[in-house]
Amino acid sequence: MVTLSLPMMFGLVALVVDVGWAYWRQEACKTAAQSAAEAAGRAAQLASNLTCGSGVACAATTTNCPSSPTSPPSNNLIAGCLYAQVNGYTSGGNNSRQNVSYSAGTSNNPVSGNTANYWVRFTVVEKIPALFISVLGVNFVTVSANATSGVYGGSPGGCVYVLAPPPNNGWTMSGGTFSTGCGIKVNGAAVMSGGIITLGSGNSSSTTYMNVRSTMTQSGGIINPSSNLLANTGVTYSDPISGLTAPTAGTCLPNPNISGGIGTVIPAGTYCSGISISGGVNLQLGSGIFDITGGSFTVSGGNLTTASGGATLYFGPSAGNLSVSGGNLTLTAITGGTTDGVAIWKDGTNLSSAAISGSNTTINGIIYMPHTALSYSGGNTPVNQTIVAYTLAMSGGNISQPGTSSYQNNGGINAGTYLIQ
């Protein structure tokens, strides 16, 4: 009886051991495929030009990764191969029982119904030796997994969200140049007496508009094309940013009060009495969050830029504002982290006012002031910028590209890399 039951016993053990082992190795394949697809997609996004052969690599047919991927990688697909290798998988690895392959392109997306600007798929395969099931003549079990990431480039224009409800004149424009691929959304009324608004195609499948919930009064300026102005929509437009977490205040750093010098770096941290710059050359904001709990951030002279990695100016509920009346300021938002893509964040629920002015001011990133009446004359240099304000009075500036963030929603530009399968 024991002899007769041996096949069933081995079958039961094989079901537990071999199937469990195969499932665990398939999960390992899945991890490697997902990390490779995300890495290749992210590297393509950083190239900023989602065109095959110009910034990103494409592979119309399935191609095997090299057995020893070069580091640093020669293109975004090899970067994905390196991530698969870190997770234990290479083409020809483990005595030629592994294989890693990829395909990528800007068309013929293998995920039905998806409209990513660029996609990349990695497939990881492994032949694992059979254990107890080998008594049935099965020597190897093949497991595999694939993952596909999509890269979304966003639309080629800036965004404005004005949150003040009717009957407020939320948007007023008397000057400046605003070209946008994702539109202007005004929750109240709008008045235009000057300036230029250029609306058009945000991407290959959509047209952008200036959407005004209430009335639009135009006595001057140019809206091109005027047919893309939608007034009296009756649609409520809400705050497009969510999920942001305010920084935790640390030990107060003194106001640097810089009036001269060369190459000074202002460190990120908590400033309880603001930051004042009145002179100096090659000044730099250190990478990180500047938590301004009191006082203002003022630039009246000097030449101030942002360190690699970017910076966020956070103004707490009791803080002042950003003021640039002289000198030069170039502020570039942080990429990633708790303030991803946000250049300026003015917190608090009480209504306040702020002004961003000066042709010598360049701000790349989101200006997030949902409870602030913002006066904006910006700079002459085209910027990557999205503005969220309670009201906005635009009299100058040159907004030409979108500032994007992982915290943007409600019709915002969720540009980035995502696993889509």
RAJO-V812643 format. One record per backbone hydrogen bond with DSSP energy under -1.0 kcal/mol. CO is the residue of the C=O (numbers start at 1). NH is the residue of the N-H. Records with the same first field share a line. If there is no record, write none. Layout:
CO: NH, NH
//
This chain:
1: 5
5: 9
6: 10
7: 11
8: 12
9: 13
10: 14
11: 15
12: 16
13: 17
14: 18, 19
17: 21
18: 22
19: 23
20: 24
21: 25
22: 26
23: 27
24: 28
25: 29
26: 30
27: 31
28: 32
29: 33
30: 34
31: 35
32: 36
33: 37
34: 38
35: 39
36: 40
37: 41
38: 42
39: 43
40: 44
41: 45
42: 46
45: 48
49: 51
51: 54
56: 53
59: 104
63: 102
75: 79
76: 80
77: 81
78: 82
79: 83
80: 84
81: 85
82: 86
83: 87
84: 89
85: 88
90: 93
92: 96
93: 97, 98
97: 127
98: 92
99: 125
100: 65
101: 123
102: 63
103: 121
104: 59
105: 119
111: 114
118: 151
119: 105
120: 149
121: 103
122: 147
123: 101
124: 145
125: 99
126: 143
128: 141
131: 134
132: 135
133: 136, 138
134: 137
139: 130
141: 128
143: 126
145: 124
147: 122
148: 420, 421
149: 120
150: 418
151: 117, 118
152: 416
155: 157
159: 387
160: 185
161: 389
162: 187
165: 168
168: 170, 189
170: 392
171: 191
172: 394
173: 193, 194
176: 196
177: 399
178: 198
179: 158
183: 160
184: 211
185: 162
186: 213
188: 214
189: 170, 171
190: 217
191: 173
192: 219, 220
195: 222
196: 178
197: 224
198: 180
200: 208
202: 156
203: 206
209: 184
210: 230
211: 186
212: 233
213: 234
214: 232
215: 190
217: 192
222: 197
224: 199
225: 228
226: 229
228: 210
230: 212
240: 409
258: 278
261: 281
264: 284
266: 286
269: 291
270: 253
271: 293, 294
275: 298
276: 258
277: 300
280: 303
281: 263
283: 305
284: 266
285: 307
288: 312
290: 292, 314
291: 271
292: 316
295: 320
296: 275
297: 323
298: 277
299: 325, 326
302: 328
303: 283
304: 330
305: 285
307: 310
310: 288
312: 290
313: 345
314: 292
315: 347
316: 319
321: 297
323: 299
328: 304
329: 362
331: 364
332: 311
334: 341
337: 340
339: 342
341: 366
343: 313
344: 368
345: 315
352: 373
354: 375
356: 377, 378
358: 361
360: 329
362: 331
364: 333
366: 343, 344
367: 388
368: 346
369: 372
371: 352
372: 390, 391
373: 354
374: 393
375: 356
376: 395
383: 400, 401
384: 365
386: 367
387: 161
388: 369
389: 163
390: 164
391: 374
392: 172
393: 376
394: 174, 175
397: 177
398: 383
399: 179
401: 385
405: 408
407: 242
413: 415
416: 152
418: 150
//
